[in-house]
Amino acid sequence: MLTARSVALFVLAAVFEIGGAWLIWQGVREHRGIGWIAAGVVSLGVYGFVATLQPSSEFGRILAAYGGVFVAGSLIWAMVADHYRPDRFDVLGAVICLIGVGVIMYVPRGR
């Protein structure tokens, strides 16, 4: 159950961080205005709090693993929001990152 909770928190964190960065991008680069930028800043702040809900108390491990989730999540976000079509190397890279997440977070350690 802890693994399922952890995975769900990684997905939720990805939505808030990637979404926040995308909103700021839209506000600045696409000239959509301060409201988009403000929503992005709030979303990025929420991401920071969501990350603290992970069952593990090791910040470095969580942030390192989240990097892999961010890579895969960014490609999914781009597909949905911007109609980006990843090529096979994008997909391969994302799969490698997600394998890394699994190793970093979920491989049993003999402590």
N, C-alpha and C positions, 0 to 999 in steps of 0.2 A: 504494500500500500504506500510506503514511503517513496518508492520509485515512481509510482503513478502520480503522486502529489508533486514530486520534483519535476517530472516531465511537464505536467500541466503548468507549473509555475514558470518553467523556461519558455513555454509557448506564450503565456500571458505577458511575460517580460518582453519577449520579442515583439509582440503586438504594440506595446507601449513605446518601446525604444525605436523600433523601425518606423512606426506610425508617427512618433514625435519628430524624428529627423525628416521624414517625408513631408509633414506639415510645414516645418520650417523651410524646407527646400521650395515647396509650393509658394509659400508666402514671399520668399526673397527672389528666387530664380524665375518664378512664373508670375510674379507681381500680383499675388492675390491678396496681399495686405497684412496688416498687423494682427488681425483676428486669427489668421492661420498661424502666424508666428507664435502668438500667445498660446494657442491651443497646443502647438508643438512643444513649447517650453513646459507647460503643465504635464503633458504626456510623458516627457522625459523625466520629470520629477517623480511621477507615479512609478515609472520603471524602476527608479532607484529604491523605492520602498518595496516593490514586489520582490526584488532580488533578495531583500533581507528575510523573506519568508521561507527560503530554501531550508530544508531540514539540516543540511550540513552547516557547520559554523565556520568553515574554512573559506574566507573571502577569496583568496587567490585561486583556489580550486574552482569555486563557483564561477568566478569571472572568466577564467580560462575556458571552462566548458561552455559558458554562455557565448564565447566568441564563435564556436562552431555552430551553435544554434542561430546566431546572428547571420552567419554566412548563408545557411540554408534558408532561413526566414526572409532574408533580403531578396533572394531570388524568387521566392514564392510571392512576396509582396510586389515585386516588379512585374511578375506575370499578371497578377490580378489588377493592380492599380494602373500600370503603365503599358500593359499588353506586350511586355518583353518576352521574347522567346529564347530561353537559355539553350545553348548548344550542348553537345554531349560532354564537353570538358567542364562546363559550368556544373552540370549535373554530377559528374564524377567528382569534382572538387567538393561539392556540397556533401556527397555521400561520405567521402573521406573525412570531412570535418565532423559529421554526425557519428562516425565510428570513433573518432577521437573523443567526442563528448561521452560516449558510452564507456570508453576506457577510463577517462579521467574521473567520471562520477560514479560509475556503477560496478566496476570490477572489485570483487572482494579483496580486502587488504588484510594481511595477517598481523594486525597490531596487537 
